[in-house]
Structures are given as structure tokens and as C-alpha cells.
Amino acid sequence: MPIRAVRPDELTVLQDIERAAGLCFREVGMAEIAEDEPPTAAELAAHLDAGLAWAAAGADDLPVAYLIAERVEDALHVEQVSVHPDHARRGIGRSLLEHLAEFAAGEGTAALTLTTFAAVPWNAPYYARCGFRVLDEGALTPGLREIRAREAAHGLDRWPRVCMRRDL
């Protein structure tokens, strides 16, 4: 499936993907996450403007999945990767992560990082299979600590979360 830069007129499509992808959190007792609103159009546009927003496009060239990232110290931090449930379990999320890894390596970035739920099967266990490792508290950089503080303020610490890193 082709991966390309997100276009400015697709931000609402990304929000729809995020809403649909989030529904599976209900199945693991995390209804609040399922109901959480996706990033705003302005937040998504900031990733687009930074050149850090990609979509996997279906046959009609419309996004079916997306990844947004931000620069955090020596890494590109995966802010969000979401695949519409109609296209899940086909390796699309992994392809987006590999695309980001190639992009990051090409510009000399040392690693990819992310934060995620520790016990949700399609979160930390999935990312471990994609080459990420859990960072212990002492290995967290100031930037990752700031991200975790924002997440805690948003209420995400109600469930165990971890920071993960994939060296490139």
C-alpha cells in the first residue's frame, strides 16, 4: 500500500480514522480512550507543516491509516499511528513505522520513540515486535518526561503506560 505525505485537505479523514481505530479500546475495558477525541485539525496541520505526517493510501488514494511524529531530542517521536479497522491486521501500521524509520535514518536521526499502553496487545507488545524496547524510568530523557507529564494531565495514566525506543 503506498505511503505518502498527508495532504492539507485530508485532516478530517485522519480524525475519522482515529475515531474508528479507537473503538477497539472498548473491548479491553478502556471506554474513555475509545471516546477520546482525535487531535484537532490544527494539531494535525502542525505535523503536516513540519513534514512529519504520512498516510497509507487505499486504491482510491484516500488515507486508510496515518502516522504523525515530532522531533524530541535525538529522536523522531511517534505521536500517533492509527489504522482504520477495515484495514487492520495487514501490516499497514508496521509499514508506516518502517517508513518513518527510513526517513529518520536518512536524515541521521538516532532513534524512534513512542509512549503507549503497556498491557494492550496492539500497543506495547506490538511495538516490541516492531523493534522497540521499553525504557526504564532512569533512561527517560527530559523530552520524554515532558510528554509523559502531558499524558498524565490528560488522564492516560489511569492505565499502565511505557516509553519505548527503537535505535536506528
BAFIDREN-350870 format. One record per residue (C-alpha): residue number from 1; x, y, z. Coordinates in Angstrom, 1 decimal, decimal comma, always signed. Each point is the difference from the previous one (the first is absolute). Layout:
! residues N
+-----+--------+--------+--------+
!   i !      X !      Y !      Z !
+-----+--------+--------+--------+
! NUM !      X !      Y !      Z !
...
+-----+--------+--------+--------+
This chain:
! residues 168
+-----+--------+--------+--------+
!   i !      X !      Y !      Z !
+-----+--------+--------+--------+
!   1 !   +0,0 !   +0,0 !   +0,0 !
!   2 !   +1,5 !   +3,3 !   -1,0 !
!   3 !   +1,2 !   +2,4 !   +2,8 !
!   4 !   +0,1 !   +3,6 !   -0,8 !
!   5 !   -0,1 !   +3,4 !   +1,8 !
!   6 !   -3,4 !   +1,0 !   +1,4 !
!   7 !   -1,7 !   +2,8 !   -2,0 !
!   8 !   -1,5 !   +3,0 !   +1,7 !
!   9 !   -3,6 !   -0,9 !   -1,2 !
!  10 !   +0,3 !   -3,4 !   +1,8 !
!  11 !   +0,1 !   +1,0 !   +3,6 !
!  12 !   -3,6 !   -0,9 !   +0,7 !
!  13 !   +0,6 !   -3,4 !   -1,6 !
!  14 !   +2,8 !   -0,6 !   +2,5 !
!  15 !   -2,3 !   +1,0 !   +2,8 !
!  16 !   -2,6 !   -2,5 !   -1,3 !
!  17 !   +2,7 !   -2,7 !   -0,1 !
!  18 !   +1,0 !   +0,8 !   +3,6 !
!  19 !   -3,6 !   -0,2 !   +1,2 !
!  20 !   -0,6 !   -3,3 !   -1,7 !
!  21 !   +3,3 !   -1,5 !   +1,1 !
!  22 !   -0,7 !   +1,0 !   +3,6 !
!  23 !   -3,2 !   -1,9 !   +0,3 !
!  24 !   +1,9 !   -3,3 !   +0,7 !
!  25 !   +1,1 !   +1,4 !   +3,4 !
!  26 !   -3,6 !   -0,7 !   +1,2 !
!  27 !   +0,8 !   -3,8 !   -0,4 !
!  28 !   +2,7 !   +0,3 !   +2,6 !
!  29 !   -1,9 !   +2,1 !   +2,5 !
!  30 !   +1,4 !   +3,3 !   -1,0 !
!  31 !   -3,2 !   +1,8 !   -1,2 !
!  32 !   +1,4 !   +3,4 !   +1,0 !
!  33 !   +2,8 !   -0,5 !   -2,6 !
!  34 !   -2,5 !   -1,1 !   -2,6 !
!  35 !   -1,9 !   +3,2 !   +0,6 !
!  36 !   +3,0 !   +2,3 !   +0,0 !
!  37 !   +0,0 !   +2,6 !   -2,8 !
!  38 !   +2,7 !   -0,3 !   -2,6 !
!  39 !   +2,6 !   +2,8 !   -0,5 !
!  40 !   -1,5 !   +3,2 !   -1,2 !
!  41 !   +0,4 !   +1,1 !   -3,6 !
!  42 !   +2,5 !   +2,7 !   +1,2 !
!  43 !   +2,0 !   -2,6 !   +1,9 !
!  44 !   +0,1 !   -2,3 !   -3,1 !
!  45 !   +0,9 !   +2,9 !   -2,2 !
!  46 !   +3,0 !   +0,8 !   +2,2 !
!  47 !   +1,4 !   -3,5 !   -0,7 !
!  48 !   -0,8 !   +0,5 !   -3,7 !
!  49 !   +1,8 !   +3,3 !   -0,1 !
!  50 !   +3,0 !   -1,6 !   +1,7 !
!  51 !   +0,1 !   -2,6 !   -2,7 !
!  52 !   -0,8 !   -2,8 !   +2,6 !
!  53 !   -3,4 !   -1,3 !   -1,1 !
!  54 !   -0,4 !   -3,0 !   -2,3 !
!  55 !   -3,0 !   -2,0 !   -1,2 !
!  56 !   -0,4 !   -3,5 !   -1,4 !
!  57 !   -2,4 !   +0,5 !   -2,9 !
!  58 !   -2,5 !   -2,5 !   -1,3 !
!  59 !   -0,9 !   -0,7 !   -3,7 !
!  60 !   -2,0 !   +3,3 !   -0,1 !
!  61 !   +3,1 !   +1,9 !   +1,3 !
!  62 !   -1,9 !   +0,8 !   +3,2 !
!  63 !   +1,8 !   -0,6 !   +3,3 !
!  64 !   -0,9 !   -3,2 !   +1,9 !
!  65 !   +2,8 !   +0,5 !   +2,6 !
!  66 !   +2,3 !   +2,8 !   +1,1 !
!  67 !   +3,0 !   +0,7 !   +2,1 !
!  68 !   +1,1 !   +3,4 !   +1,5 !
!  69 !   +3,3 !   +0,6 !   +1,7 !
!  70 !   +1,8 !   +2,8 !   +1,7 !
!  71 !   +3,7 !   +0,7 !   +0,7 !
!  72 !   +1,0 !   -0,7 !   +3,6 !
!  73 !   +3,7 !   +0,3 !   +0,8 !
!  74 !   +1,9 !   -2,5 !   -2,1 !
!  75 !   -3,1 !   -1,9 !   -1,1 !
!  76 !   -3,1 !   +0,2 !   -2,1 !
!  77 !   -2,9 !   -0,7 !   +2,4 !
!  78 !   -3,0 !   -1,8 !   -1,3 !
!  79 !   -2,8 !   +2,2 !   +1,2 !
!  80 !   -2,7 !   -2,2 !   -1,6 !
!  81 !   -0,3 !   -2,9 !   -2,3 !
!  82 !   -3,6 !   -1,1 !   -0,9 !
!  83 !   -1,4 !   -2,5 !   -2,4 !
!  84 !   -3,7 !   -0,1 !   -0,9 !
!  85 !   -1,5 !   -3,3 !   +1,3 !
!  86 !   -1,1 !   -0,9 !   -3,5 !
!  87 !   +3,6 !   -0,2 !   -1,0 !
!  88 !   +1,5 !   -1,3 !   +3,2 !
!  89 !   +2,3 !   -3,1 !   +0,4 !
!  90 !   +1,5 !   +0,5 !   -3,5 !
!  91 !   +3,4 !   +1,4 !   +1,1 !
!  92 !   -1,0 !   +3,6 !   -0,8 !
!  93 !   +1,0 !   +1,4 !   +3,4 !
!  94 !   +3,3 !   -1,8 !   -0,2 !
!  95 !   +0,6 !   +1,4 !   -3,5 !
!  96 !   -0,6 !   +3,5 !   +1,3 !
!  97 !   +2,5 !   -0,6 !   +2,8 !
!  98 !   +2,6 !   -1,3 !   -2,5 !
!  99 !   -0,6 !   +3,0 !   -2,2 !
! 100 !   +0,7 !   +2,3 !   +3,0 !
! 101 !   +3,1 !   -2,1 !   +0,9 !
! 102 !   +1,3 !   +0,4 !   -3,5 !
! 103 !   -0,7 !   +3,7 !   -0,1 !
! 104 !   +1,6 !   +0,5 !   +3,4 !
! 105 !   +3,1 !   -2,0 !   -0,9 !
! 106 !   +0,3 !   +1,9 !   -3,2 !
! 107 !   +0,3 !   +3,3 !   +1,9 !
! 108 !   +2,3 !   -1,5 !   +2,6 !
! 109 !   -2,5 !   -0,2 !   +2,9 !
! 110 !   +1,2 !   -2,4 !   +2,7 !
! 111 !   -3,3 !   -1,7 !   +0,9 !
! 112 !   -3,8 !   -0,2 !   +0,0 !
! 113 !   -1,8 !   +0,4 !   +3,3 !
! 114 !   -3,6 !   -0,3 !   +1,1 !
! 115 !   -2,2 !   -0,3 !   +3,0 !
! 116 !   -2,8 !   -2,6 !   +0,2 !
! 117 !   -2,1 !   -2,2 !   +2,2 !
! 118 !   +2,0 !   -2,8 !   +1,6 !
! 119 !   -2,6 !   -2,8 !   +0,1 !
! 120 !   -2,1 !   +0,7 !   -3,2 !
! 121 !   +1,0 !   -2,7 !   -2,5 !
! 122 !   +0,1 !   +2,4 !   -3,0 !
! 123 !   +2,0 !   +2,5 !   +2,0 !
! 124 !   +3,3 !   -0,9 !   +1,9 !
! 125 !   +0,1 !   -3,7 !   -1,0 !
! 126 !   -0,5 !   +1,0 !   -3,7 !
! 127 !   +2,6 !   +2,7 !   +0,1 !
! 128 !   +2,5 !   -2,5 !   +1,6 !
! 129 !   -0,5 !   -2,2 !   -3,0 !
! 130 !   +0,8 !   +3,0 !   -2,2 !
! 131 !   +3,4 !   +0,4 !   +1,7 !
! 132 !   -0,8 !   +2,4 !   +2,8 !
! 133 !   +1,2 !   -0,6 !   +3,6 !
! 134 !   -1,6 !   +1,3 !   +3,2 !
! 135 !   +2,1 !   +2,7 !   +1,7 !
! 136 !   +0,3 !   -0,1 !   +3,8 !
! 137 !   -0,7 !   +3,2 !   +1,9 !
! 138 !   +3,7 !   +0,9 !   +0,3 !
! 139 !   +0,4 !   -0,1 !   -3,8 !
! 140 !   -2,7 !   +2,6 !   -0,7 !
! 141 !   +1,2 !   +3,2 !   -1,6 !
! 142 !   -1,3 !   +3,4 !   +1,1 !
! 143 !   -2,1 !   +0,0 !   -3,2 !
! 144 !   -1,6 !   -3,4 !   +0,7 !
! 145 !   -0,7 !   +1,1 !   +3,6 !
! 146 !   -1,8 !   +3,0 !   -1,3 !
! 147 !   -2,1 !   -2,1 !   -2,4 !
! 148 !   -0,8 !   -2,4 !   +2,9 !
! 149 !   -1,0 !   +3,0 !   +2,2 !
! 150 !   -2,4 !   +1,3 !   -2,7 !
! 151 !   -1,5 !   -3,5 !   -0,3 !
! 152 !   -0,5 !   -0,3 !   +3,7 !
! 153 !   -1,7 !   +3,4 !   +0,0 !
! 154 !   -2,3 !   -1,3 !   -2,7 !
! 155 !   -0,9 !   -3,0 !   +2,2 !
! 156 !   +1,8 !   -2,7 !   -1,9 !
! 157 !   +1,9 !   -1,3 !   +3,1 !
! 158 !   -3,2 !   -1,6 !   +1,2 !
! 159 !   +1,5 !   -3,1 !   -1,9 !
! 160 !   +3,6 !   -1,0 !   +0,0 !
! 161 !   +2,1 !   +1,8 !   -2,6 !
! 162 !   +3,5 !   -0,4 !   -1,2 !
! 163 !   +2,6 !   +1,9 !   -2,1 !
! 164 !   +1,6 !   -2,0 !   -2,7 !
! 165 !   +3,0 !   +0,6 !   -2,3 !
! 166 !   +1,3 !   -1,5 !   -3,2 !
! 167 !   +3,6 !   +0,8 !   -0,8 !
! 168 !   +0,7 !   +0,5 !   -3,7 !
+-----+--------+--------+--------+
